[in-house]
């Protein structure tokens, strides 16, 4: 609260008395803290988003799908991706295993778009099998899932790589 305290008169001269004004800031500080507390409690923090992920109950491999609809991406260390269409044995025999990365224009997304373009009308039937190896980082898996969402792939799954696929990648 504001207070006016008159100065005591000393001596014989009569002068005009000037009042010293002091302002008590305690109520103002209390009000500021109340407002800050109110706004902190009433704001909503950023909501977490969860992406839907298909985790098959049984072993899902490119051999179980139609050969033209299966696109497999093997995620290795050092941001390497090995991609192939169809069955593993056929892809290795015909040298159709493509080594790529997560580059925006020439990486995994480009392979996905090319496969969707070749399927034309059946592009919704494309199944992306993501196979992370032990040396692939969590960021690599997230990047592959982002490519699936960006390219509007309806069906994708994270599955375990086969022994032959692991041996092939280690040899590269």
Secondary structure per residue as TSV (DSSP state, phi and psi in degrees):
chain	resnum	aa	ss	phi	psi
A	1	X	-	360.0	151.0
A	2	X	E	-83.0	138.7
A	3	X	E	-131.4	146.3
A	4	X	E	-116.1	120.8
A	5	X	E	-115.7	117.0
A	6	X	E	-72.5	146.7
A	7	X	-	-81.4	141.6
A	8	X	-	-70.4	145.5
A	9	X	-	-89.1	125.4
A	10	X	-	-124.1	148.0
A	11	X	S	83.7	-174.9
A	12	X	S	-96.6	-12.1
A	13	X	-	-81.0	140.7
A	14	X	-	-103.7	112.7
A	15	X	-	-113.9	166.9
A	16	X	-	-71.3	133.2
A	17	X	-	-86.8	122.8
A	18	X	-	-97.2	132.8
A	19	X	E	-90.3	137.7
A	20	X	E	-89.7	124.5
A	21	X	E	-99.6	127.4
A	22	X	E	-124.2	140.5
A	23	X	E	-114.3	126.9
A	24	X	-	-86.8	114.6
A	25	X	-	-90.3	0.8
A	26	X	H	-58.8	-47.1
A	27	X	H	-63.3	-33.8
A	28	X	H	-66.8	-40.9
A	29	X	H	-65.9	-41.7
A	30	X	H	-60.4	-42.9
A	31	X	H	-63.1	-42.6
A	32	X	H	-61.6	-44.5
A	33	X	H	-65.7	-36.5
A	34	X	H	-64.1	-43.2
A	35	X	H	-65.1	-44.1
A	36	X	H	-61.0	-44.4
A	37	X	H	-62.6	-42.2
A	38	X	H	-60.3	-47.0
A	39	X	H	-70.7	-32.0
A	40	X	H	-66.5	-42.7
A	41	X	H	-75.8	-24.9
A	42	X	H	-93.5	-12.6
A	43	X	S	-80.6	152.1
A	44	X	-	-102.6	136.1
A	45	X	-	-79.1	170.8
A	46	X	-	-61.6	128.8
A	47	X	-	-80.2	139.5
A	48	X	-	-78.4	140.2
A	49	X	-	-109.8	139.8
A	50	X	-	-117.8	129.3
A	51	X	-	-90.1	145.5
A	52	X	-	-79.3	135.1
A	53	X	-	-133.3	128.0
A	54	X	B	-86.1	117.5
A	55	X	-	-115.6	107.8
A	56	X	-	-68.6	149.8
A	57	X	S	-75.4	-43.2
A	58	X	S	-102.6	173.1
A	59	X	-	-64.8	123.9
A	60	X	-	-111.5	125.0
A	61	X	-	-137.2	165.7
A	62	X	G	-64.7	-20.0
A	63	X	G	-70.6	-26.7
A	64	X	G	-80.7	-14.3
A	65	X	S	-101.8	168.6
A	66	X	-	-64.8	138.1
A	67	X	T	-58.9	-38.7
A	68	X	T	-77.1	-18.4
A	69	X	T	-92.4	-11.9
A	70	X	E	-95.8	122.4
A	71	X	E	-119.4	120.9
A	72	X	E	-109.6	134.2
A	73	X	E	-122.0	114.7
A	74	X	E	-94.9	118.5
A	75	X	E	-93.5	116.4
A	76	X	-	-109.7	179.8
A	77	X	S	-72.1	172.2
A	78	X	T	57.6	33.5
A	79	X	T	57.8	33.9
A	80	X	-	-97.1	143.5
A	81	X	E	-131.3	132.7
A	82	X	E	-111.7	120.0
A	83	X	E	-120.6	145.2
A	84	X	E	-153.5	159.3
A	85	X	E	-110.1	137.0
A	86	X	S	87.4	-145.3
A	87	X	-	-88.5	150.5
A	88	X	H	-62.7	-47.5
A	89	X	H	-61.1	-42.9
A	90	X	H	-66.2	-40.0
A	91	X	H	-66.5	-40.3
A	92	X	H	-70.3	-42.7
A	93	X	H	-62.5	-39.6
A	94	X	T	-93.8	6.6
A	95	X	T	54.7	49.7
A	96	X	-	-108.2	15.7
A	97	X	-	-85.6	118.5
A	98	X	E	-101.1	127.4
A	99	X	E	-93.3	127.3
A	100	X	E	-144.8	-164.2
A	101	X	-	-142.9	-157.2
A	102	X	-	-104.4	22.2
A	103	X	-	-58.3	142.3
A	104	X	T	-61.3	-39.4
A	105	X	T	-105.1	-29.0
A	106	X	T	-118.8	8.9
A	107	X	S	-96.3	-147.3
A	108	X	H	-59.4	-39.1
A	109	X	H	-61.5	-36.6
A	110	X	H	-65.4	-40.1
A	111	X	H	-65.7	-40.9
A	112	X	H	-63.1	-45.8
A	113	X	H	-64.1	-38.3
A	114	X	H	-65.3	-39.5
A	115	X	H	-67.5	-40.5
A	116	X	H	-63.6	-39.1
A	117	X	H	-65.9	-37.9
A	118	X	H	-72.4	-25.8
A	119	X	H	-81.4	-20.9
A	120	X	G	50.1	-101.0
A	121	X	G	-69.7	-29.0
A	122	X	G	-94.7	22.6
A	123	X	G	-66.4	-20.9
A	124	X	G	-74.4	-16.2
A	125	X	G	-88.0	-2.2
A	126	X	-	-65.1	130.9
A	127	X	E	-115.5	119.2
A	128	X	E	-96.8	118.8
A	129	X	E	-101.1	116.0
A	130	X	E	-100.1	120.5
A	131	X	E	-121.9	91.2
A	132	X	E	-77.5	136.4
A	133	X	-	-89.3	173.9
A	134	X	T	-62.8	-32.2
A	135	X	T	-89.4	1.5
A	136	X	-	-77.6	141.3
A	137	X	-	-86.8	166.8
A	138	X	H	-62.0	-36.0
A	139	X	H	-62.0	-35.5
A	140	X	H	-62.5	-41.8
A	141	X	H	-65.1	-43.2
A	142	X	H	-63.6	-40.4
A	143	X	H	-62.3	-40.8
A	144	X	H	-66.1	-40.7
A	145	X	H	-65.8	-36.7
A	146	X	H	-62.5	-41.7
A	147	X	H	-62.4	-37.3
A	148	X	H	-64.4	-41.4
A	149	X	H	-71.9	-41.1
A	150	X	H	-62.4	-40.8
A	151	X	T	-91.2	11.8
A	152	X	T	56.4	48.5
A	153	X	-	-84.1	123.9
A	154	X	S	-79.4	-31.1
A	155	X	E	-123.9	121.1
A	156	X	E	-153.0	156.3
A	157	X	E	-151.9	153.5
A	158	X	E	-103.4	120.6
A	159	X	-	-130.9	167.3
A	160	X	-	-79.5	138.2
A	161	X	-	-74.1	148.3
A	162	X	-	-77.4	167.2
A	163	X	H	-63.3	-41.4
A	164	X	H	-63.0	-39.6
A	165	X	H	-65.9	-41.6
A	166	X	H	-62.7	-43.3
A	167	X	H	-64.0	-40.9
A	168	X	H	-62.7	-45.9
A	169	X	H	-66.5	-38.3
A	170	X	H	-64.0	-31.2
A	171	X	H	-77.2	-11.9
A	172	X	-	-86.0	360.0
